[in-house]
């Protein structure tokens, strides 16, 4: 699966920056690019001088990896997953992500659950490769080790009720990383920027010339093949955009094809007809967490869910009952379309 949820470039990515250009405002355009968390990142910002360096960005991402990367043997999360249930003091990054995860877990009625790690591994989307899909007995056994009601966070002290409980923060850690980088820019006085990591974005605008940031929404072509195209452009002044999708991130055994979005209640991959879900929210950790939740719904349920909320808007691509690819969006998302 890679470092985080979107480990393979373009695996479930739907957002590309369309326009961010230099201006005559006196501010210069700076760009930092690199590789982290199993994917590429790009930071574009406007300032009078180069006040944020690649070294600083990479240092921030290394610290987050040391906290929550399942692919770093020395990481805190691997220490927790390997522990037998004793109390562990978590760092500030881990605390913030787990605290937000509890909130999304409760709000989604358990659909979003970072303790789903045993099931993620069982279906072949974890650190270790598998030779075949699990049978019902293996899924039943794994479900006994899934559930956020079996972990406790008191302050920064984390305890597990069962030794077999394992955490996988990939559902929100990359969005959180985007937020940390954006906050770093703002602490350095930068108020015009786009931070992109693995296709997840946080934007603050407008551009210095007054023009808003324009973001392309990428999705599978309507003919049903594996090609992706940009068919819509949205205008964003401030906020975050993330996408979850299963049109490229899946495993196949014979004719059976399964999504990497696993239902923590049943133990089986979701099959709701939604191909991708793009979320617009105030911050990337919120968008990142809820794009997983939306993938667990039917398209009409997703739109109803979003229309009742003030903290997010959604755009979903789905297959209807005939197999045709269609899309729909919340009322608020329609206002973003150019």
Phi, psi and omega in degrees: 000342180092190185295311181232197186300320183251070189285328182262126180309133180070013180298318178214035186269135181228004186236122175236144176285126181267319187212121171206098192244167177289160184224178177258021186280352186098345176271141179261153179266127179238147179222137177236132179225150179188193182230128180201153175054035176077015183205180179268155171226152175218131176239124177240128180215161178246131179200167178288327179222166178283096186260350177234129184254161176297324180299319179293317179298311180299323179297318178299315183292326177296319179296318179295319176303317181295339178271311194233006181277124176288348183263005175249111184303332184271359187293158178298319182296324177290328175295316179295314182295330180273352182282165184263003177123359179293160181292136180233134173277121181264156179280176185296319179299311182298318180300313182296318181291317181291322178299315178293325179297319176300320180295315180290324176303312181292318182294327181268004181057042174088000178294317176268121186208107181294347177279009180287000184311315179300324179286321177301316178293320183299324181272001174093012180255013180262202183290321185263143178285156177237161180260339181201161178289152183287156173267176185297327180294317179295320179295317178301316180295319181294324181298334178293346182247020182237134177145122181290349174288353180259009171233156182225133177240111179240107191064232176255019178260120182250132175229149176249140178279338179229140178300332185281354179294128178228143183256147174224108185268010184300338181293339181222348187295325180288320175299319177299318179301319177299317179297318180298317179294318178297318178296325177296318177299314184294325176295337178265016174083012182270125183237007174229109184197163166227125174251125180230127178222113179060030180088358178262136190234147162227135189235141166224125183220198005285183171296160183304337179274004178094350179282140179286162173287141178242128185241130177274139177259115182265142180203167178298146177296152183292343180283358173087001179278186186274359180285148177243148183221156173267115184243349180220150176233132179246153179255126184229133175258324178203141178137189184230150179225127175226163179222136168249143180203157179238011183282345174232343181256093182202167172237153182224135175232107187067235178266359183270126182237129184234149179276158177277000176270109187257135178282115182290350180268321181259335183088357181252155177299144175295146175218075187258353183095344178284129180269318178208152179227121177254129185243135171248125181213176183289329179221163188284331179293324177292311180299317183295317180293317185279342175294330174293320180295316181297324179298340181272000184250163166286158185302316182292326176295320181298317181291318177299317179301312183291321182294341178274354186248154177255353187259003179196159171226155186226153173228121182237143172249133186212166173258131178278187184297339179267355182094357180287145180275126180226172176218159178205163183209159178287165181302316182295325181292326179301328181288343179274340184290133179289000000 
